[in-house]
């Protein structure tokens, strides 16, 4: 079962067509990606000038932050005690088992995602709106930033993959909240009257959304399987691009970073350690990323 079709927003400027892809990874994933970007931006790698930024789940938060010019402030925030906000206990083994049971027997990726969406729609909203919507409204507001930002989501009714942009007419905070709505954990978010869930249901990075870009930098919060019944995976996208001589550079959380994440990616307890690990890991690749981004690799 595969799903290889994704609409890729067109770059807004001439010249080299570049993209930054930011994958999902929970609260600790946000911190790690912010740490990586902080060091790369400090080193003068102009990632904020990318023609396209693609964000999935945690990556949608980081992508909006990058486009809004808030990475340095966000890094400082990761090092401070977390304010009250959406957190959850996530047992990775139990989550994986429940997902496997839900999609067993599905004949294609959309059906598999729709089955998972049926479970996601059972998680109740405890207030007047999902807590993620309130949180993202306070952080980002309605208006989309300048520059192409693609936020990855999945329709929780039919499993359709939907990439939200400024042209979609959806408030930024709603798009980001929907992309972060981990099924079985947080309630779905209404987008155009449709219950919508985490874009990571399809792929941890949805890197194929940036397929139109000539040069793609990917931040991945952990290894992905080579194949998935829910949609395309990063290894497949990388293999396709490399086979076509289309440059891609992946920074994947290393063992030290993964250890810093701890056992629950949806807890803020380890976000400072994750941010520092991201910054440390970026230090080791900064020159390689600089050369890649400039077209020298």
ABEGO torsion letter per residue (X at the ends): XBBABBBBBBBABBEBBBBBBBBBGEAAAAAAAAAAAAAAAAAGBBAAABABBBBBEAAAAAAAAAAAGAAAAAAAAAABBBBBBBBBBBBAAAAAAAAAAAABGBABAAAAAAAAAAAAAABBBABABBAAAAAAAAAAEABBBBEBBBBBBBBAAAGBBBBBBAAAGBBAAAAAAAAABBBGABBBBBBGGBBBBBAAAABAAGAAAAAABABBBBBBAEBBBABBAAEBBAAAAAAAAAAAGBBBBBBBBBAAAAAAAEABAABAAAAAAAAAAAAAAAAAAAAAAAAAAAGAX
